Structures are given as structure tokens and as C-alpha cells.
């Protein structure tokens, strides 16, 4: 029991970090009660779904960069048929009703104020326009089945998941069907009742590797799949492959480095994969405290600065993509002067700059082992040959690796992670 309590006390993940106080004044989580304060006492937060985050040209001051990270959010309040959105930092508004939309799910928007909403119950995608704080209807696309989610690429082509027909449709900005893909089934390479979708194309801004691909969640929330933008299958990951007996993968988002984030409503977690869909880490546990989630649904990422916005059953959270890491071990833990040195294994959760220094048991720095090493997420090895800065073998004693990890992009660069590991040099 003591060990369990110790582990609980040490739970402090920062793959998704709470922004510093000076940035949020401590308000990184919005409950439905806070929303009622802004919107009104009659507002009912009922079955939140997708969320979109965008820097609107209309609200951008080109004379300064100070407002560049101030985004407009469009969040779906599905049970009430509403879109909840902010007007800069001044107000929160609501658009829509049950008479207008039926079980709306996913939502997307672009910098020109175009909004596309998956109106699930009405088998259509509704196109809206934001202008001067108001939203207006401008058109719709009728579908053969119910659309679950939508996303726009950099050319404003619209990607839609058809839940009933296990298809993905791609429409031009003029609403003509460019292509569709998907062979219905649960097997590798097939699509079954697709839900969340996100696209990253090579021409998209803030796309470090300039890759293009589509991410889809399907198969009753138990699978994440990757396709090319033309519909060629690339890879899939099932829930059991990342150690989960059950899951409900819902919505997805992609960051600056092409890493993929998936909300898991059943396990109250956000799962992170790299751009090749290799599993990195799962963050979260059930609760309403820091590092915890309560039935997460929609997710949106501001790729320029790495802001993350998540809708939950009872509210939402604002977080930053940051860096987390762990020392897997040092091998060997003890070495002699006849076979000096040790290999340090480190696991990191995002692209990082790594600094490593070695100190003796008196607290004196013995060697600067690594400075500014760039590493992708995953495990990597660093070898210390057991020598100091003067290339002399160190004397017997305890030695400490002091590791500093710093994210390579966005606001998360302000958040550092410090790790420590020890080895011992014994007499020959």
C-alpha cells in the first residue's frame, strides 16, 4: 500500500503540460459552471463533441506578434445542437439549437472564418461563416450516411467520415466530390464505422517534416489508422497493441512534428503516436485534477505554438505540448577501471534538446557528456566511457547523470524536464 501511495504522489506527467500561471492565471480547466458564468445561467453543457482551434485573420493584428497565439475555438455542444465559440478574449457566444442541428459531432474551421460542422443526425455537413463575432449559414453538403467528423486541408478541401457507409469523402472548396475511399471491414487496411479524422498535407503551415497523411479512428473506437491523402492505406494500431483491454478512440489531432494525439473516452486518456503511428505514451487518469481527464472527447492543436484544447464530459482543458521523459536505466550500474563506463537509456515523449552532465558524490561536475543533442521521441542510448573532462578515468565512487530535456518547438520550450540517474565506479 505504501508503494502505491508513493506512486500516486509522484504522478506528475507533462507530455501535456499545464501552462504557467502568468499565462492562464491558474485557469486551464473550464467546468460547465464557469461556462455558465460567461454565457448565462440557462446554458446547459450536454454531450460535448468536437472542437476546432484557429487563428482568424479577422481578429489578427498584423502590427504585432503578441496576439499570434490567441486562437478562436469552436466547440460542439451536441446535446443542445449548439456551437460554443469565443470572440477573442472578450466574450463567449452560442450558435444553434436542437431545431437547427441533430447530434452534431465533429467541427473544423479555417483562418478565413469558414466553419464546417458534421450534422450527424441530419446526414449533412453544414457550412457556416464567422464574421464580426457572428455565425451565419452559407450552405450544406448532403451525404448518404451520417457524418461523424470533418477536417480541412491547406487547400480547403474537406474530408468527411461517413459512419454508416464506412467511407471517407473528399470535397473541393466548391463542394464537388473529388474522391472517396474505404473498403468496409475490420481487417487490416479496411474501414469500419469511421469516427474522428484529421489531415496534414505537405503544404500546410507549421508542418515540420512537410509530410501529408490522414488519421482516422474507427472499428468501434478500437483502432487508429493512417492513410495517404489519396486514400492508400499505410498503417493501423489497435487498442490491444498499446496494452489496453478496451478503448474508445474518438477524435484526433496532429502537431507540428506530425505526432498524432487520440482522445480515449473509455480510459480517460490521451494517446500519443509519432508520425509513423508508433506508440509513444498515454497521458491521463480518471479525475478532475492536474494530469487527469473526465471522458475526453474533442481535441484540437494550434500547431504554431503547440496549444492543446480538449473537450470533456463536464468541461474542457487548455494545455501545452511539452516534454516528458524517463531514465530507463544505466547499464552496467557498476563498472571497474578495467572495463570503465556505462550506457544510459533515456525515453522521451517529444522532439527534444538534451543536455547531460556528470557529477561526483561531492557535487562537483566531472564531465559535460552531451550538449544540445536533438532527439526524436522514443528511447535512445548515451555512452559514457568513465572519463572526466581531461580524459582521465574517474576514481572509485558514485556518479550522477543530470539530464535536462527541453522541447524543440512552441510554448512547450518554456517547460523543462530534469532527470537523474546514478552509477558507481568500483576499485579494480
Backbone torsions as a table, in degrees:
resi	resn	phi	psi	omega
1	UNK	NA	-40.0	179.6
2	UNK	-61.8	-39.0	179.6
3	UNK	-65.1	-40.9	179.0
4	UNK	-62.2	-44.1	179.2
5	UNK	-63.6	-38.4	179.1
6	UNK	-62.9	-43.7	179.5
7	UNK	-63.6	-39.6	178.8
8	UNK	-64.5	-40.5	-180.0
9	UNK	-65.9	-29.5	-177.2
10	UNK	-87.0	-0.9	-178.3
11	UNK	-68.0	107.2	-178.2
12	UNK	-150.6	66.2	-176.5
13	UNK	-71.9	150.8	176.2
14	UNK	-143.9	26.7	167.2
15	UNK	-60.3	-40.6	168.0
16	UNK	-115.4	109.3	-170.6
17	UNK	-101.9	147.5	172.1
18	UNK	-72.1	127.6	179.1
19	UNK	-59.4	153.2	-180.0
20	UNK	-63.1	158.2	-174.7
21	UNK	-56.7	-39.6	-176.6
22	UNK	-67.0	-15.3	179.1
23	UNK	-91.8	-31.5	-174.9
24	UNK	-123.3	-7.8	-173.1
25	UNK	55.7	29.9	176.2
26	UNK	87.6	-3.0	-176.8
27	UNK	-102.4	83.2	176.9
28	UNK	-103.7	-13.1	-179.9
29	UNK	-119.8	128.9	179.5
30	UNK	-110.4	116.6	174.8
31	UNK	-88.6	168.8	179.1
32	UNK	-64.7	-22.1	178.8
33	UNK	-73.2	-38.1	174.7
34	UNK	-64.6	-39.1	179.2
35	UNK	-63.0	-36.9	177.6
36	UNK	-65.2	-32.3	176.8
37	UNK	-63.4	-38.1	-178.6
38	UNK	-81.4	-39.9	-171.1
39	UNK	-95.5	-37.1	-178.7
40	UNK	140.0	155.7	-174.5
41	UNK	-66.5	-18.4	-178.2
42	UNK	-89.2	-3.3	-179.8
43	UNK	-69.7	132.8	-179.9
44	UNK	-120.0	116.4	179.3
45	UNK	-84.1	107.0	-167.8
46	UNK	-134.8	110.4	177.6
47	UNK	56.8	65.9	176.2
48	UNK	-64.0	147.1	-179.7
49	UNK	-131.0	-122.7	-172.5
50	UNK	-70.2	164.2	178.4
51	UNK	-145.7	143.8	176.4
52	UNK	-124.7	144.4	178.4
53	UNK	-129.0	128.8	-174.7
54	UNK	-150.2	147.3	172.2
55	UNK	-92.6	105.3	-177.3
56	UNK	-76.9	134.2	176.7
57	UNK	-58.4	-38.0	-177.2
58	UNK	-59.4	-32.6	-176.2
59	UNK	-101.7	6.1	-178.5
60	UNK	-92.0	132.9	174.4
61	UNK	-96.1	105.8	-175.8
62	UNK	-67.2	-11.2	-178.0
63	UNK	-83.2	-9.3	-177.9
64	UNK	-144.3	154.8	174.9
65	UNK	-100.1	-1.9	-174.9
66	UNK	-65.2	-24.8	-178.4
67	UNK	-102.4	8.9	-173.7
68	UNK	-65.9	-23.8	179.9
69	UNK	-96.7	8.8	177.7
70	UNK	-90.8	107.0	-173.2
71	UNK	-104.2	156.7	172.0
72	UNK	-98.8	131.9	-179.9
73	UNK	-107.6	138.5	172.3
74	UNK	-122.5	110.9	-175.2
75	UNK	-117.8	140.2	-176.7
76	UNK	-90.9	122.7	172.9
77	UNK	-103.3	82.3	-163.5
78	UNK	-62.8	-42.7	-176.6
79	UNK	-61.6	-20.4	178.7
80	UNK	-110.5	3.4	179.5
81	UNK	64.1	39.1	-172.0
82	UNK	-123.9	157.9	166.9
83	UNK	-114.6	124.4	176.5
84	UNK	-101.9	129.8	-176.6
85	UNK	-145.9	157.6	179.0
86	UNK	-106.0	150.4	172.8
87	UNK	-107.9	94.0	-174.6
88	UNK	56.3	-135.4	177.4
89	UNK	-104.3	12.2	-171.0
90	UNK	-99.6	-28.2	-173.3
91	UNK	-158.7	159.4	172.4
92	UNK	-122.1	129.6	-175.5
93	UNK	-123.8	167.3	179.0
94	UNK	-129.7	137.4	176.1
95	UNK	-129.2	136.7	174.1
96	UNK	104.1	174.1	179.9
97	UNK	-162.8	174.5	177.0
98	UNK	-63.3	-28.4	178.7
99	UNK	-73.9	-20.5	-177.3
100	UNK	-94.4	-43.6	-177.5
101	UNK	-127.5	147.9	179.5
102	UNK	-120.9	111.0	179.8
103	UNK	51.3	50.4	178.8
104	UNK	-61.3	146.6	-176.3
105	UNK	-118.7	-95.0	-174.8
106	UNK	-82.0	160.1	-178.9
107	UNK	-147.5	149.0	175.8
108	UNK	-145.3	160.9	-178.8
109	UNK	-154.3	156.9	175.6
110	UNK	-120.9	176.8	-173.2
111	UNK	-67.9	-18.2	178.5
112	UNK	-86.0	0.5	177.5
113	UNK	92.2	5.5	174.9
114	UNK	-72.3	130.1	179.4
115	UNK	-121.7	132.9	175.2
116	UNK	-121.0	130.4	-174.8
117	UNK	-123.1	129.8	175.0
118	UNK	-80.3	99.3	-179.6
119	UNK	-86.7	81.7	-167.3
120	UNK	-53.4	-53.4	-174.3
121	UNK	-69.4	-21.6	-178.9
122	UNK	-100.8	5.7	177.3
123	UNK	53.2	50.3	179.9
124	UNK	-154.1	158.7	168.2
125	UNK	-107.4	122.4	-178.0
126	UNK	-96.1	133.3	178.6
127	UNK	-105.6	128.6	-176.2
128	UNK	-127.5	163.9	178.4
129	UNK	-130.4	127.1	172.8
130	UNK	-88.9	130.8	177.6
131	UNK	-154.5	120.6	177.1
132	UNK	52.0	46.1	174.2
133	UNK	85.0	-3.5	-178.8
134	UNK	-118.7	154.9	177.3
135	UNK	-114.5	133.9	179.8
136	UNK	-129.5	145.8	176.6
137	UNK	-73.3	133.4	178.0
138	UNK	-126.7	-10.9	178.9
139	UNK	164.9	-178.3	179.7
140	UNK	-157.9	159.7	175.5
141	UNK	-121.4	121.7	178.3
142	UNK	-83.5	139.4	-178.9
143	UNK	-120.8	156.9	176.3
144	UNK	-70.5	-25.1	179.1
145	UNK	-130.1	-173.2	-177.1
146	UNK	-85.8	124.0	178.9
147	UNK	-80.3	132.5	179.8
148	UNK	-96.2	-43.1	-176.8
149	UNK	-145.3	162.2	-177.8
150	UNK	-141.6	153.5	172.0
151	UNK	-156.1	157.0	-179.5
152	UNK	-114.6	140.8	171.9
153	UNK	-91.5	-175.7	-174.7
154	UNK	-69.0	-16.7	178.0
155	UNK	-97.4	7.9	-179.3
156	UNK	67.0	22.9	166.8
157	UNK	-73.0	140.3	-173.7
158	UNK	-104.1	125.8	177.4
159	UNK	-104.8	132.2	-175.3
160	UNK	-133.2	133.9	172.1
161	UNK	-93.7	128.7	176.2
162	UNK	-100.0	103.9	-174.5
163	UNK	-62.9	-41.1	-174.2
164	UNK	-74.7	-34.9	-174.4
165	UNK	-105.8	5.6	177.0
166	UNK	52.7	49.7	-179.0
167	UNK	-130.6	158.8	167.8
168	UNK	-118.4	127.4	177.9
169	UNK	-108.2	144.0	175.9
170	UNK	-123.1	120.7	-177.9
171	UNK	-112.5	146.5	176.1
172	UNK	-75.3	168.7	175.7
173	UNK	-59.6	-20.2	178.1
174	UNK	-93.1	9.8	175.1
175	UNK	74.8	14.7	174.5
176	UNK	-86.3	143.5	-178.6
177	UNK	-74.7	117.2	179.3
178	UNK	-83.8	-42.2	-179.1
179	UNK	-169.8	165.1	171.8
180	UNK	-140.2	154.0	176.8
181	UNK	-149.2	160.0	179.8
182	UNK	130.2	120.8	171.7
183	UNK	-105.6	120.0	-171.6
184	UNK	-65.7	131.6	177.0
185	UNK	159.9	170.5	-178.6
186	UNK	-101.9	-1.9	-177.3
187	UNK	-80.3	169.3	179.7
188	UNK	-56.1	126.0	178.5
189	UNK	90.9	-7.4	179.5
190	UNK	-99.1	171.4	179.6
191	UNK	-127.0	133.3	178.9
192	UNK	-135.5	113.7	179.8
193	UNK	49.0	65.5	-177.8
194	UNK	-65.9	145.7	-179.5
195	UNK	-119.8	-94.4	-176.8
196	UNK	-70.6	150.4	176.4
197	UNK	-147.0	143.5	173.3
198	UNK	-146.5	142.4	-179.0
199	UNK	-123.7	143.9	171.9
200	UNK	-132.5	119.8	179.3
201	UNK	-111.9	160.3	-170.7
202	UNK	-60.4	-28.2	-178.1
203	UNK	-89.1	-1.3	-178.0
204	UNK	-67.1	141.2	176.3
205	UNK	-67.7	153.8	177.1
206	UNK	58.2	45.2	177.7
207	UNK	-122.0	92.2	-168.2
208	UNK	-56.9	-46.3	-175.6
209	UNK	-92.3	-0.7	177.6
210	UNK	52.1	40.3	175.6
211	UNK	-95.2	162.7	173.8
212	UNK	-135.0	134.7	179.9
213	UNK	-165.4	168.1	179.2
214	UNK	-122.4	136.5	176.3
215	UNK	-112.7	135.5	-178.6
216	UNK	-134.2	139.6	167.8
217	UNK	-103.7	139.3	-177.9
218	UNK	-159.3	-163.8	175.9
219	UNK	56.9	50.1	179.4
220	UNK	60.2	31.4	177.3
221	UNK	78.4	20.3	-177.5
222	UNK	-111.8	6.2	-176.2
223	UNK	-145.4	144.5	171.1
224	UNK	-120.7	129.7	-177.4
225	UNK	-126.8	152.8	179.4
226	UNK	-121.6	131.5	178.4
227	UNK	-129.4	160.3	167.9
228	UNK	-73.3	167.4	179.5
229	UNK	-69.0	-14.2	175.5
230	UNK	-94.5	-1.9	173.7
231	UNK	102.3	6.7	177.9
232	UNK	-79.5	129.9	-177.8
233	UNK	-69.5	138.7	179.9
234	UNK	-117.6	-46.4	-173.5
235	UNK	-168.4	159.0	175.0
236	UNK	-141.7	153.2	172.9
237	UNK	-132.7	128.4	177.0
238	UNK	-98.6	160.1	-177.1
239	UNK	-57.3	-40.5	-176.5
240	UNK	-68.6	-20.7	179.7
241	UNK	-73.4	-16.4	176.3
242	UNK	-112.7	21.2	171.8
243	UNK	84.1	19.8	-179.0
244	UNK	-107.7	125.7	177.3
245	UNK	-68.1	-31.1	178.8
246	UNK	-150.1	160.4	-179.9
247	UNK	-163.1	163.9	169.4
248	UNK	-139.3	81.0	176.3
249	UNK	-68.6	129.0	-176.9
250	UNK	-115.9	-87.2	-174.0
251	UNK	-100.8	162.6	-175.6
252	UNK	-137.4	157.9	177.3
253	UNK	-148.5	159.1	-177.0
254	UNK	-129.5	136.7	-177.3
255	UNK	-99.2	-173.1	-175.7
256	UNK	-57.2	-36.7	-179.0
257	UNK	-91.7	5.8	-179.8
258	UNK	84.4	5.6	175.7
259	UNK	-67.5	147.8	-173.3
260	UNK	-111.0	135.1	180.0
261	UNK	-120.3	131.6	-176.6
262	UNK	-126.1	129.2	174.4
263	UNK	-81.7	140.8	-179.9
264	UNK	-125.8	99.7	-175.9
265	UNK	-65.7	-33.8	-175.4
266	UNK	-73.5	-39.5	-176.0
267	UNK	-100.0	2.9	179.6
268	UNK	54.5	49.0	-177.4
269	UNK	-139.0	161.9	167.9
270	UNK	-113.6	123.1	-180.0
271	UNK	-99.5	136.3	-177.9
272	UNK	-117.0	132.9	177.6
273	UNK	-126.6	155.4	175.8
274	UNK	-82.0	-177.1	-172.6
275	UNK	-70.1	-12.6	173.8
276	UNK	-97.2	8.5	-179.5
277	UNK	68.8	25.4	171.1
278	UNK	-81.7	133.7	-175.8
279	UNK	-66.4	135.0	178.2
280	UNK	-108.2	-60.1	-175.2
281	UNK	-167.1	158.5	170.6
282	UNK	-115.5	132.8	-180.0
283	UNK	-119.0	138.4	174.5
284	UNK	117.7	156.5	170.6
285	UNK	-150.1	170.3	-174.8
286	UNK	-70.2	129.2	177.5
287	UNK	153.9	-175.5	-177.8
288	UNK	-124.5	16.1	177.9
289	UNK	-97.6	-179.3	180.0
290	UNK	-59.6	132.8	-179.3
291	UNK	80.1	10.7	-178.9
292	UNK	-121.7	155.8	-179.3
293	UNK	-133.9	153.0	178.0
294	UNK	-123.6	90.6	179.4
295	UNK	55.5	65.2	-179.2
296	UNK	-67.5	140.8	-179.0
297	UNK	-122.1	-92.0	-176.6
298	UNK	-72.9	153.1	176.6
299	UNK	-146.4	137.8	176.4
300	UNK	-138.5	144.7	-179.3
301	UNK	-125.8	129.4	169.1
302	UNK	-83.9	102.6	-169.5
303	UNK	-67.0	-27.1	-176.9
304	UNK	-64.0	-42.8	-175.9
305	UNK	-116.8	-5.4	176.3
306	UNK	80.1	26.8	174.1
307	UNK	-77.5	144.3	-179.6
308	UNK	-125.0	130.0	179.9
309	UNK	-121.9	127.9	-174.6
310	UNK	-129.2	130.5	172.0
311	UNK	-92.9	142.1	179.7
312	UNK	-128.4	172.8	-177.8
313	UNK	-56.3	-37.7	-175.4
314	UNK	-116.6	16.7	-180.0
315	UNK	160.2	-135.1	-179.2
316	UNK	-167.6	170.3	-179.5
317	UNK	-135.1	150.4	174.3
318	UNK	-119.1	119.2	-175.3
319	UNK	-133.6	172.9	174.6
320	UNK	-117.7	144.0	167.9
321	UNK	-72.4	122.1	-178.4
322	UNK	-132.6	-163.3	-176.8
323	UNK	-118.0	135.1	171.5
324	UNK	-129.1	160.9	-178.6
325	UNK	-167.1	165.9	-177.0
326	UNK	-144.9	144.4	170.7
327	UNK	-87.3	114.4	-179.4
328	UNK	-70.2	-38.5	178.6
329	UNK	163.2	170.1	174.5
330	UNK	-120.7	132.4	-172.7
331	UNK	-132.3	115.0	-2.0
332	UNK	-81.8	162.9	176.4
333	UNK	-74.0	-28.0	176.4
334	UNK	-125.2	139.1	176.4
335	UNK	-139.8	155.0	178.3
336	UNK	-108.9	171.2	-177.7
337	UNK	-72.1	-17.4	176.5
338	UNK	-76.7	-28.8	174.2
339	UNK	-134.8	74.3	-172.1
340	UNK	-75.0	155.4	171.1
341	UNK	106.7	167.3	-179.3
342	UNK	-154.0	154.3	178.4
343	UNK	-109.7	124.9	-178.7
344	UNK	-98.0	126.1	177.3
345	UNK	-103.7	125.4	-177.3
346	UNK	-126.5	140.7	176.1
347	UNK	-117.4	128.6	179.4
348	UNK	-125.3	156.0	-171.9
349	UNK	-106.1	2.1	177.9
350	UNK	-157.4	168.3	175.1
351	UNK	-60.9	132.7	-171.3
352	UNK	-144.5	158.3	165.3
353	UNK	-100.2	132.2	-172.2
354	UNK	-118.8	128.6	171.8
355	UNK	-119.1	135.0	178.2
356	UNK	-134.9	127.4	174.4
357	UNK	-123.0	154.0	-179.5
358	UNK	-118.0	131.6	-179.1
359	UNK	-122.3	148.8	175.4
360	UNK	-87.9	-178.7	-174.3
361	UNK	-72.5	-8.0	174.7
362	UNK	-91.9	-0.5	-179.0
363	UNK	84.0	13.8	179.9
364	UNK	-93.3	136.9	178.8
365	UNK	-72.0	127.1	-178.4
366	UNK	-97.1	-39.0	-175.6
367	UNK	-159.6	141.2	167.7
368	UNK	-92.2	102.9	-171.0
369	UNK	-80.0	-42.9	-177.0
370	UNK	-140.9	138.9	177.5
371	UNK	-137.4	116.8	174.6
372	UNK	68.1	27.9	178.5
373	UNK	-70.5	128.3	178.5
374	UNK	-93.5	127.6	-179.1
375	UNK	-135.8	142.5	173.1
376	UNK	-78.5	169.7	177.9
377	UNK	-63.3	149.9	-178.9
378	UNK	122.6	-170.0	-177.8
379	UNK	-92.9	142.3	174.2
380	UNK	-144.3	162.3	-175.0
381	UNK	-117.6	139.3	175.1
382	UNK	-125.6	128.0	-177.5
383	UNK	-101.5	129.4	170.1
384	UNK	-109.9	128.5	-175.8
385	UNK	-86.1	7.5	178.4
386	UNK	79.9	16.7	-178.2
387	UNK	-115.0	156.7	179.5
388	UNK	-92.3	-170.1	-177.3
389	UNK	-63.6	-24.7	-179.4
390	UNK	-93.7	10.8	178.1
391	UNK	68.2	23.7	175.5
392	UNK	-97.1	144.1	174.6
393	UNK	-63.6	136.4	-177.4
394	UNK	-73.8	150.1	177.6
395	UNK	-74.0	165.2	177.8
396	UNK	-56.2	145.5	-179.8
397	UNK	151.1	-179.6	178.5
398	UNK	-92.7	140.2	-179.1
399	UNK	-130.7	139.9	-174.5
400	UNK	-116.1	127.0	169.9
401	UNK	-82.3	126.3	173.8
402	UNK	-113.3	113.4	-172.5
403	UNK	-109.3	131.3	173.0
404	UNK	-118.0	126.3	177.5
405	UNK	-111.2	136.2	178.7
406	UNK	-137.6	128.6	179.3
407	UNK	-60.9	151.5	-175.1
408	UNK	-94.3	-4.2	-173.7
409	UNK	-151.3	149.2	168.6
410	UNK	75.0	-168.7	179.8
411	UNK	-61.3	-26.8	-179.0
412	UNK	-62.6	-13.5	176.3
413	UNK	-63.3	-20.0	178.8
414	UNK	-78.4	-14.6	-176.7
415	UNK	-103.6	121.2	-179.4
416	UNK	-109.3	157.8	176.0
417	UNK	-124.6	130.9	-179.7
418	UNK	-114.3	131.6	-179.8
419	UNK	-126.7	153.7	177.4
420	UNK	-136.6	143.9	174.9
421	UNK	-148.1	150.4	-175.7
422	UNK	-123.8	150.1	171.7
423	UNK	-136.8	167.1	-178.7
424	UNK	-130.1	133.4	171.6
425	UNK	-98.3	124.5	-178.3
426	UNK	-109.4	157.4	179.8
427	UNK	-66.2	148.3	-178.8
428	UNK	-78.1	NA	NA
